[in-house]
Amino acid sequence: MTYSLTPGAPGEYPAAHRVLEAVTRWALRTPTATAVHAPDGEFCFAELSRHVDAIAAALVNAGAGPQTPVGLCVGRSRWLVPSLLAIWRAGAIAVPVDDRHPADRLNFVLRDAGVRILLGDRLPPGATVPKSRTLIPAELVERRASAWATAPDPDDCAYIIYTSGTTGWPKGVEVTYRGLDTLLDALAFLELPPGGLGVNAVSPAFDGWLWCTLLYLSHGQGVALVDLEEGLDAALDAVRPRTVCLTPSLLASCSGDIPSAQVLVVAGEPCPPELVRRFAGKRRFLNVYGPTEMTIAATWADSRRGDDVSTIGRPLPGYRAHVLDDHRRPVPPGVPGELYLAGTALARGYRNRPGLTASRFVPDPFEGEGARMYRTGDVVVERPDGQLEYHGRLDDQVKVRGLRVELGEIERVALRVPGVRAAAAFVTETGDAVGLAVVPSSGGPAESGAGASDSAGNVRLAAEVRERCAAGLPEAMVPAAVDVVTALPTLSTGKVDRVALSRSFRPASPAGRPPEGERERVVCDVLSDLLTHPVEDVEADFFELGGHSLLAARAVSALRRRTGLRLTMAHLLSSPTAAGLAATLDELDEASLVGSS
């Protein structure tokens, strides 16, 4: 089956293109309603529909079609949404990447995926796509179609999302058009109110970004792509969203309620009970769970139908869940077991990783011959009412601020640093950052017991390890701080005791100049509260003390509340010390006085 790409022609969409049908439908019903809102501008639904057709036609003219990987790198601009949909309109494979990721990681992803066409030109210095053709979406929208696209087979790959991998490099999950179709069918059951905007604050390389985009567009809501430069509170105030979908970590950073939100969706990591108590009673609240390998989402708890939204609920329509023991036999309700997922949303596997695919996508004994299911590695308990309670992981994979993180990947980067003999990564007690302990090589600088980092050699080694991690890993995987220790604590099994490391982890605040004046003391108080340890040196770098992007957003919001001044994330990034922030606040205060005189 083929379909015309001529802009404005009705055309016949393949079944898996229901999101395109939705865009066309809303373009006819509400053509001037906002479909995409971004820092660089907006598109209404009519414009979005036209741009999708035009960009898709250019892709087909460039050779894109089924099984053609197309890299997507346009930053967090308004062109991100029409570019993604255009790749699917052409029947090709979308490979979204984040221009803020390290160049080495991007090079691996683009090479592993086999990208030969790049849509967008936002790759950072050092990132390249050999033998590829680059197309700029904004330059394609005036072109008319001169090609026909071949409809993809339902089992063709629709997109590849790269997640953290145990080998030290990310692994690409291949999701099919059939899986995408199953997800879109399931989304219809969520029945969001049409109109208004939904917030998308996720990296485009994370399948949570796809989830938000598809959820909103399929229900006739616009996608508000927000950058957290000025903090989440400011972004939400500017957009006034009708639907908000955030990781629990991001939601927790909100200073108050979100009065415009009629529906609030949390996904990507376990939802703490205090967030449920804080937000669930005021509006419809959904807790959504699902691995990338099951086309983003698999289960949901919905306050509207009376679910306990502290659980991950029940399977979405078209999805199946099994709670099994070590021999893959069902366990009774109330007994912990590993969660296995099945259904037509199951991914094809991992790109170029047949061994890993075979180990995670296993035969499904509950269906016919040839059926498969995905072993999640998540431990759950099925309650008598059928709702699933999440009880953690079986392996070293963790969730940090909604992103899947293989601790082994961080450790392998650290072990490549000369002078490091052993390394162990762990999640800090706050749950929103990674810490790293390293043991120096024989004769290395560590001098005293675990946690010793007072020698100049230890400081240099820790700084080099963190610098190497920052150069090769996404921001959420970069250790908040690196501790140089003489030995790693172990359990009776001989395995590293990551809980002990987490409990003893206290990033040191180096001796330096103490705060002077009220402004510096206020900044130190705020940073100390967020970092959960005293900040006593006003010249110490916030990020070297254990800060990260989420804490930075919270710091900006907290300082804005304390001072009434319009501090932004850009201010913190350019002056990441208490002294620098205090000076910036002084400048903002003076400017406000001049402006009001």
TIROMI-375991 format. One line per field, with one value per residue (C-alpha): residue number from 1; residue in one letter; x, y negated, z. Coordinates in steps of 0.25 Angstrom, whole numbers, plus 5000, padded with zeros to 4 digits. Each point is the difference from the previous one (the first is absolute). Last residue first. Layout:
<rs>
seq	c(NUM_...) .
type	c(A_...) .
X	c(X_...) .
Y	c(Y_...) .
Z	c(Z_...) .
</rs>
This chain:
<rs>
seq	c(597_596_595_594_593_592_591_590_589_588_587_586_585_584_583_582_581_580_579_578_577_576_575_574_573_572_571_570_569_568_567_566_565_564_563_562_561_560_559_558_557_556_555_554_553_552_551_550_549_548_547_546_545_544_543_542_541_540_539_538_537_536_535_534_533_532_531_530_529_528_527_526_525_524_523_522_521_520_519_518_517_516_515_514_513_512_511_510_509_508_507_506_505_504_503_502_501_500_499_498_497_496_495_494_493_492_491_490_489_488_487_486_485_484_483_482_481_480_479_478_477_476_475_474_473_472_471_470_469_468_467_466_465_464_463_462_461_460_459_458_457_456_455_454_453_452_451_450_449_448_447_446_445_444_443_442_441_440_439_438_437_436_435_434_433_432_431_430_429_428_427_426_425_424_423_422_421_420_419_418_417_416_415_414_413_412_411_410_409_408_407_406_405_404_403_402_401_400_399_398_397_396_395_394_393_392_391_390_389_388_387_386_385_384_383_382_381_380_379_378_377_376_375_374_373_372_371_370_369_368_367_366_365_364_363_362_361_360_359_358_357_356_355_354_353_352_351_350_349_348_347_346_345_344_343_342_341_340_339_338_337_336_335_334_333_332_331_330_329_328_327_326_325_324_323_322_321_320_319_318_317_316_315_314_313_312_311_310_309_308_307_306_305_304_303_302_301_300_299_298_297_296_295_294_293_292_291_290_289_288_287_286_285_284_283_282_281_280_279_278_277_276_275_274_273_272_271_270_269_268_267_266_265_264_263_262_261_260_259_258_257_256_255_254_253_252_251_250_249_248_247_246_245_244_243_242_241_240_239_238_237_236_235_234_233_232_231_230_229_228_227_226_225_224_223_222_221_220_219_218_217_216_215_214_213_212_211_210_209_208_207_206_205_204_203_202_201_200_199_198_197_196_195_194_193_192_191_190_189_188_187_186_185_184_183_182_181_180_179_178_177_176_175_174_173_172_171_170_169_168_167_166_165_164_163_162_161_160_159_158_157_156_155_154_153_152_151_150_149_148_147_146_145_144_143_142_141_140_139_138_137_136_135_134_133_132_131_130_129_128_127_126_125_124_123_122_121_120_119_118_117_116_115_114_113_112_111_110_109_108_107_106_105_104_103_102_101_100_99_98_97_96_95_94_93_92_91_90_89_88_87_86_85_84_83_82_81_80_79_78_77_76_75_74_73_72_71_70_69_68_67_66_65_64_63_62_61_60_59_58_57_56_55_54_53_52_51_50_49_48_47_46_45_44_43_42_41_40_39_38_37_36_35_34_33_32_31_30_29_28_27_26_25_24_23_22_21_20_19_18_17_16_15_14_13_12_11_10_9_8_7_6_5_4_3_2_1) .
type	c(S_S_G_V_L_S_A_E_D_L_E_D_L_T_A_A_L_G_A_A_T_P_S_S_L_L_H_A_M_T_L_R_L_G_T_R_R_R_L_A_S_V_A_R_A_A_L_L_S_H_G_G_L_E_F_F_D_A_E_V_D_E_V_P_H_T_L_L_D_S_L_V_D_C_V_V_R_E_R_E_G_E_P_P_R_G_A_P_S_A_P_R_F_S_R_S_L_A_V_R_D_V_K_G_T_S_L_T_P_L_A_T_V_V_D_V_A_A_P_V_M_A_E_P_L_G_A_A_C_R_E_R_V_E_A_A_L_R_V_N_G_A_S_D_S_A_G_A_G_S_E_A_P_G_G_S_S_P_V_V_A_L_G_V_A_D_G_T_E_T_V_F_A_A_A_A_R_V_G_P_V_R_L_A_V_R_E_I_E_G_L_E_V_R_L_G_R_V_K_V_Q_D_D_L_R_G_H_Y_E_L_Q_G_D_P_R_E_V_V_V_D_G_T_R_Y_M_R_A_G_E_G_E_F_P_D_P_V_F_R_S_A_T_L_G_P_R_N_R_Y_G_R_A_L_A_T_G_A_L_Y_L_E_G_P_V_G_P_P_V_P_R_R_H_D_D_L_V_H_A_R_Y_G_P_L_P_R_G_I_T_S_V_D_D_G_R_R_S_D_A_W_T_A_A_I_T_M_E_T_P_G_Y_V_N_L_F_R_R_K_G_A_F_R_R_V_L_E_P_P_C_P_E_G_A_V_V_L_V_Q_A_S_P_I_D_G_S_C_S_A_L_L_S_P_T_L_C_V_T_R_P_R_V_A_D_L_A_A_D_L_G_E_E_L_D_V_L_A_V_G_Q_G_H_S_L_Y_L_L_T_C_W_L_W_G_D_F_A_P_S_V_A_N_V_G_L_G_G_P_P_L_E_L_F_A_L_A_D_L_L_T_D_L_G_R_Y_T_V_E_V_G_K_P_W_G_T_T_G_S_T_Y_I_I_Y_A_C_D_D_P_D_P_A_T_A_W_A_S_A_R_R_E_V_L_E_A_P_I_L_T_R_S_K_P_V_T_A_G_P_P_L_R_D_G_L_L_I_R_V_G_A_D_R_L_V_F_N_L_R_D_A_P_H_R_D_D_V_P_V_A_I_A_G_A_R_W_I_A_L_L_S_P_V_L_W_R_S_R_G_V_C_L_G_V_P_T_Q_P_G_A_G_A_N_V_L_A_A_A_I_A_D_V_H_R_S_L_E_A_F_C_F_E_G_D_P_A_H_V_A_T_A_T_P_T_R_L_A_W_R_T_V_A_E_L_V_R_H_A_A_P_Y_E_G_P_A_G_P_T_L_S_Y_T_M) .
X	c(5051_4994_5011_5011_4995_4998_5014_5006_4993_5004_5015_4999_4994_5012_5010_4993_5000_5015_5003_4992_5006_4995_5001_4998_4991_4993_4996_4996_4990_4994_4998_4989_5000_4990_5011_4996_4990_5010_5011_4991_4996_5015_5004_4990_5004_5014_4996_4994_5012_5010_5007_5009_5011_5007_4987_4998_5015_5006_5004_4990_5006_4991_4989_4995_4994_4986_5004_4986_5001_5014_4998_4989_5007_5013_4992_4994_5013_5006_4989_5001_5014_5013_4999_5012_5013_5006_5000_4995_4985_5002_4989_4994_4998_5000_4985_5002_5013_4993_4988_5010_5006_5009_4998_5008_4987_5002_4998_5012_5006_5009_5015_5009_4990_5000_4986_4995_4989_4986_5004_4997_4988_4990_5009_5001_5014_5013_5006_4993_5006_5014_4999_4994_5012_5010_4994_5001_5014_5004_4993_5006_5014_4999_4997_4987_4991_4998_4986_5004_5012_5013_5011_4994_5010_5004_5011_4992_4989_4990_4986_4988_4987_4989_4987_4988_4989_4985_4997_5003_5008_5010_4999_5012_5013_5011_5015_5012_5015_5000_5014_4998_4985_4993_4995_4991_4993_4998_4994_4990_4995_4999_4990_4991_4991_4985_4996_4988_5008_5010_4994_5008_5006_5009_4991_4988_4993_4990_4987_4989_4986_4990_4985_4992_4991_5006_5014_5010_5014_5011_5015_5006_5010_4991_4999_4994_4990_5001_4990_5006_4991_4987_4998_5002_5014_5005_5014_5011_5003_5011_5010_4998_5001_5013_5005_4995_5006_5001_4987_4994_4986_4988_4992_4988_4987_4993_4999_5009_5006_5008_5000_5009_4994_4995_4989_4987_4992_5005_5013_4999_5012_5012_5009_5006_4986_4990_4990_4994_4995_4993_4998_4990_4991_5010_5004_4996_5004_5014_4997_5000_4988_4991_4989_4986_4997_5003_5013_5006_5011_5007_5008_5008_5006_5012_4999_5002_5015_5001_4995_4986_4993_4989_4995_4988_4993_4987_5000_5001_5001_5012_5010_5006_4996_5004_5013_5002_4998_5013_4997_5010_5007_4997_4986_4991_4987_4992_4987_4992_5013_4998_5002_5013_5003_5012_5015_5001_5013_4992_4994_5013_5004_4987_5002_4991_4987_4992_4987_4992_5013_5001_5012_5007_4997_5005_5013_5002_4998_5009_5012_5004_5009_4990_4997_4986_4994_4985_4993_4986_4988_4991_4999_5010_5009_5002_5003_5009_5008_5001_5003_5011_5007_4999_5008_5012_5009_4991_5003_4988_4992_4988_4988_4986_4992_4986_4989_4995_4996_5009_4993_5010_4994_5004_5015_4998_4998_5012_5008_4996_5003_5014_5002_4995_5009_5012_5009_5015_5007_5014_5010_5009_5015_5008_4996_4989_4991_4993_4989_4999_4987_4998_4987_4990_5006_4993_4990_4988_5006_5003_4992_5008_5001_4997_5009_4999_4994_5000_5011_4997_5002_5014_5009_4995_5002_5015_5005_5013_5005_5009_5013_5006_4990_5009_5000_5013_4994_4985_4989_4989_4999_4986_4995_5012_5000_5009_4998_5005_4994_5014_5007_4990_5000_5015_5002_4990_5007_5013_4995_4994_4985_4995_4996_4990_4997_4987_5002_4987_4999_4993_4986_5000_4989_5008_5012_4990_4994_5014_5003_4987_5002_5015_4998_4995_5014_5006_5012_4998_5007_4992_5008_4993_5001_4995_4992_4988_5003_5010_5007_5002_4987_4993_5006_4995_4986_5000_5004_4989_4989_5004_5001_4986_4994_5008_4995_4985_5002_5006_5015_5008_5013_5014_4998_4990_4985_4995_4985_4994_4986_4998_4996_4990_4991_5007_5014_4995_4997_5013_5008_4991_5003_5015_4999_4993_5011_5002_4988_5006_4995_4991_5002_4991_5008_5004_5015_5003_5005_4991_4999_5005_4995) .
Y	c(4781_5014_5004_4995_5008_5012_4999_4999_5012_5008_4996_5004_5013_5003_4997_5009_5011_4998_5001_5012_5007_5004_4987_5002_5012_4993_4988_5008_5008_4987_4990_4991_4993_5002_5003_5013_5005_4997_5007_5012_5001_4999_5010_5010_4999_5002_5012_5006_4996_5006_4996_5009_4990_5000_4995_4988_4996_4996_4985_4997_5011_5004_5008_5010_5013_5004_4994_4993_4995_4996_4992_4992_4997_4996_4991_4993_4999_4993_4990_4997_4996_5009_5015_5008_5000_5013_5014_5010_5005_5015_5008_5009_5014_5009_5005_5002_5008_5008_5003_5003_5012_5005_5015_5010_5008_4995_4986_4991_4987_4994_4998_4988_4990_4988_4994_4994_4990_4998_5012_4997_5009_4989_4992_5010_5007_4999_4986_4999_5013_4997_4987_5007_5010_4989_4992_5012_5003_4986_4999_5013_4996_4987_5008_4998_5010_5011_5006_5014_5000_4992_4997_5001_4995_5012_5010_5011_4994_4991_5005_4992_4997_4993_4993_5000_4990_4998_5011_4991_5011_5000_5011_5008_5001_5009_4999_5008_4999_4985_4994_4998_4997_5011_5006_4987_5002_5015_4996_4991_5011_5010_4991_5002_4988_4999_4985_4995_4991_5012_5014_5012_5012_5008_5012_5005_4987_4993_5004_4994_5003_5006_4999_5012_4998_5011_4993_5004_4998_4994_5002_4994_5007_4997_5014_4998_5010_5008_5008_5010_5011_4996_4992_5002_5006_4987_5002_4990_4986_4996_5011_5001_4986_4999_5011_4994_4986_4992_4992_5005_5007_5000_4992_5006_4991_5012_5007_5004_4995_5008_4995_5007_5005_4996_5008_4993_5006_5014_5002_5004_5009_4995_5009_4988_4996_4993_4988_4999_4988_4999_4987_4997_4991_4995_5009_4997_4990_4995_4998_4987_4997_5009_5001_4994_4999_4986_5001_5008_5010_5004_5012_5002_4987_4997_5010_5012_5000_4986_5005_4996_4994_4989_4993_4992_4989_4993_4987_4995_5012_5006_4988_5000_5014_5006_4993_5004_5014_5000_5004_5010_4996_4996_4996_4990_4994_4988_4997_4987_4991_4985_4999_5007_5001_4994_5000_5011_5008_5012_5000_5001_5012_5007_5000_4990_5000_4987_4998_4987_4992_4986_4998_4988_5004_5015_4995_4990_5012_5009_4991_4989_5009_5011_5001_5002_5007_4997_5011_4996_5008_5007_5013_5007_4988_5000_5015_5001_4988_5004_5015_4996_4991_5012_5008_4992_4994_4988_4997_4997_4988_5003_4992_5001_4989_4996_5008_5013_5007_5012_5014_5009_5012_4993_5002_5015_4999_4991_5010_5012_4992_4996_5015_5004_4989_5007_4996_5003_4997_4995_5003_4990_5002_5005_5015_4999_4990_4987_4998_4997_4998_5005_4997_5006_5013_5009_5010_4992_5000_4986_4992_4997_4985_4993_4989_4986_4993_4985_4992_4988_5007_5005_4989_5000_5015_5000_5012_5007_5011_5010_5007_4999_4994_4991_4995_4993_4987_5001_5005_4990_5002_5006_5012_5009_5010_5012_5005_5014_5001_5004_4989_4989_5006_5001_4986_4994_5007_4995_4986_4999_4997_4986_5002_5011_5011_5005_5012_5001_5012_4997_5001_4986_4996_5006_4991_4988_5002_4999_4987_4994_5002_4995_4988_4992_5000_5009_5003_5004_5013_5012_5011_5007_5015_5006_5013_4995_4987_4989_4998_4985_4998_5008_4991_4987_5006_5002_4986_4995_5009_4997_4985_5000_5007_4992_4987_5004_5005_4986_4999_4992_4993_5001_5003_5011_5002_5010_5003_4986_4999_4993_5013_5005_5010_5002_4999_5009_5011_4999_5000_5012_5007_4998_5006_5012_5003_5014_5004_4995_4987_4998_4986_4988_4991_4987_5001_5011_5012_5010_5013_5014_5014) .
Z	c(5158_4998_4990_5008_5012_4992_4994_5014_5005_4988_5002_5015_4996_4990_5011_5009_4989_4998_5015_5001_4988_4987_4993_4985_5003_5011_4992_4988_5009_5003_5011_4999_5014_5011_5010_5007_4989_4989_5008_5002_4985_4995_5011_4995_4986_5004_5008_4987_4992_5010_5013_5008_5005_4986_4994_5010_4998_5013_5001_5011_5008_5012_4992_5011_4996_4995_4985_5000_5014_4999_4987_5006_5012_4992_4992_5012_5006_4988_4999_5015_5000_5000_4998_5003_4992_4998_5005_4990_5002_4999_4993_5011_4996_5012_4998_4985_5002_5010_4991_4988_5008_4989_4999_5008_5004_5014_4995_4996_5003_4989_5004_5002_4996_4990_5000_4987_5000_4994_4990_4986_4996_4999_4992_4989_5000_4993_5003_5013_5004_4996_5008_5012_5000_4998_5012_5009_4996_5003_5013_5004_4996_5008_5012_5008_4993_5010_4999_5004_5009_4999_4989_4987_4990_4992_5004_4994_4991_5005_5006_4994_5006_4991_5003_4992_5001_5003_5011_5011_5007_4988_4989_4999_4991_5004_4995_5001_4996_4995_4998_4985_4997_4992_5013_5001_4987_5003_5014_4993_4990_5012_5007_4989_5000_4995_5000_5008_5009_5003_4998_5003_4993_5010_4999_5006_5001_5010_5007_4990_5004_4990_5000_4998_5012_5008_4999_4990_5005_4992_4997_4988_4991_4988_4994_4987_4993_4988_4991_4990_5004_5006_5013_5015_4998_4995_4995_5004_4996_5010_4998_4985_4998_5007_4991_4987_5003_4987_5004_5012_4999_4991_5011_5006_4997_4995_5014_5011_5013_5011_5014_5009_5013_5014_5006_5004_4988_4997_4992_4985_4996_4993_5007_5008_5004_4991_5000_4986_4993_4986_4991_4990_5009_5011_5011_5014_5011_5002_5015_5007_4991_5008_4989_5001_4986_4999_5009_4989_5001_4987_4994_4988_4995_4991_4988_5009_4999_5004_5014_5005_5012_5001_5012_4997_5008_4997_5008_5014_5009_4992_5002_5014_5005_4987_5001_5015_4996_4991_4985_4995_4987_4985_5002_5007_4993_5005_4994_5002_5001_5000_5015_5001_5015_5007_4999_4989_5002_5004_4986_4994_5009_4998_4985_4993_4991_5002_4993_4999_5000_5004_4991_5006_5015_4997_4994_5012_5010_4992_5001_4991_4991_5002_4985_4996_4988_5001_4992_4996_5004_4990_5007_4991_5000_5016_5002_4988_5004_5015_4997_4989_5010_5010_4990_5003_4989_4999_5015_5008_5004_4992_5006_4994_4994_4998_4992_5001_5014_5002_4998_5005_4992_4987_5005_4999_4985_4998_5008_4991_4987_5005_5003_4986_4995_5006_5012_4999_5013_4998_5011_5006_5002_5012_4998_5010_4992_5002_4991_4985_4994_4985_4992_4991_4997_4990_5006_4995_4986_4996_4990_4987_4999_4987_4994_4994_5012_5001_5006_5009_5013_4997_5005_5014_5001_4997_4992_5002_4992_5005_4996_5014_5011_5009_5015_5003_5002_5004_4991_4997_4985_4998_4993_4998_4989_5000_5014_5002_5014_5006_4993_5004_5015_5001_4994_5010_5012_4995_4998_5014_5002_4998_4986_5004_4990_4994_4990_4992_4991_4986_4995_4994_5009_5011_4997_4998_5014_5007_4991_5003_5015_5001_4991_5012_5006_5011_4992_4985_5000_4994_4993_4989_5000_4987_5002_4993_4992_4999_4987_4999_4992_5011_5011_4992_4999_5015_5003_4991_5006_5014_4998_4994_5012_5010_4994_5000_5015_5004_5001_5010_5003_5004_5015_4995_4999_4990_4996_5004_4995_4986_4993_5010_4994_4986_5006_5012_4990_4993_5013_5004_4987_5002_5014_4993_4992_5004_4991_4987_4996_4988_4993_5002_4991_5007_4998_4989_5008_4993_5006_4997_5003) .
</rs>
